[in-house]
């Protein structure tokens, strides 16, 4: 007969073994004191074998994971590290993982490590989404501005001349030509924003004043019938950014959320801010890591983004809207990339989150009245 005490002792083990990510416990002396089933599969050895060796025996020499473990021990606070390469003859090629390392308060010096495996394509896609989306449309925008707008001007002028010489039954056609050329010019004008690489003025900003301004605009217009709530961290440091561009970013994200909700009677948009000190981003071509501790999110309870569309959401001309141009989120990606940050989307039924990660500013937040004029 199994005692109740034994059942209670076995429950935590069963929970850890049910987790689909490798989880290990590393003691102060570096020995692997615990490994769940996924960890055994990840390292290709049994938990008993792991327990007889230190963690350094299973990962590449000089791996960032060892540095992360020491940081967590010193800071006594959890740290996330994205896209760490653990490739080795033991673990296999292209072993890219996200890491979560946290201290065990009851056992000083011990840490828990959770591994989330990533493919090479996923690594590149997630890190460079904002830059790739901007680059893919920049050249096209420059070409369109020169090669299309000028001919369109001639077409519109010819249609206006024809309008004075045709009968009433044909005037509707000349009017249609003018309207459609105006629509194309408007689209090209929107795309020209992507080819503007001039630097913008950035200052330390209070993100909450930006979000409050966006909320006021939304409630006065496209989101007047939708409930908008906030969950802010009042202790956040300023973000180093251009106010006008951040307003544009979050207006686009809130408008997307409102359009996704539509006429849903219990529709809700939530704006949240948080400090995530463990999030860092690799800089392409260097070993530098940029800290992105400021997290700003726009959540909605709409139907969600189709799974086949999610990987391409920030690419230009990708949209689910009947009359959408598919440039709004590409522009969001360009602006956030220009600020040294990243933008991501997580979506499931009735819960979509757009997450913006940006670096913090060391300076004091500038008041709205002291902001410089935006270039461009």
VENURJO-V977769 format. One line per field, one symbol per residue. phi: phi as a letter, one per 30 degrees, with the letter a starting at -180 (. if undefined). burial: b if it has 24 or more other ideal C-beta (glycine too) atoms within 12 Angstrom, else e. A space follows every 50 residues. Layout:
phi=???
burial=???
This chain:
phi=.ddddddddddeddddddddcdbbccdedjdddabddddddddibdddde dcbddddcbeeidedddddddddddhbdbcbchcccdaedcjdhccbccb cbdcedbejdbcbccbdbdeddeddddcedddddddcdddddddecccdd edddddddddddedccdddcddddddddddddddddddedddedcdcddc dbbdbdddddddddddddddbdcdccdccbbccdcdddcdacdddddded dddddedddddicedcdbcbcbbacbdddbbdceibcdbcdbdccbbccb cddjceddcedcdcddicacddcdcicddddeddddddcicbbbbcbbei abbccccbddcdddeddedcdddddi
burial=eeeeeeeeeeeeeeebeeeebbbbbbbeebbbbbbbbebbebbeeebeeb bebebeebbeeebbbbebbebbbeeeebbbbbbbbbeeeebeeebbbbbb bbbbeeeeebbbbbbbbbeeeebebbbbbbbbbbbbbbebbeebbeeebe ebeebbeebeeeeeeeeeeeeeebeebbeebeebbebbebbbbbbbeeeb ebbbbbbbbbbebbbeebeeebbeebbbebebeeebbbbbbbbbbbbbbb bbbbbbbbbbbeeeeebbbbbbbbbbbbbbbbeeeeeebbbbbbbbbbbb bbebbeeeebebbbbbbbbbeeeebbbbbbbbbbbbbbbbbbbbbebeee bbbbbbbbbbbeeebbeeeebeeeee
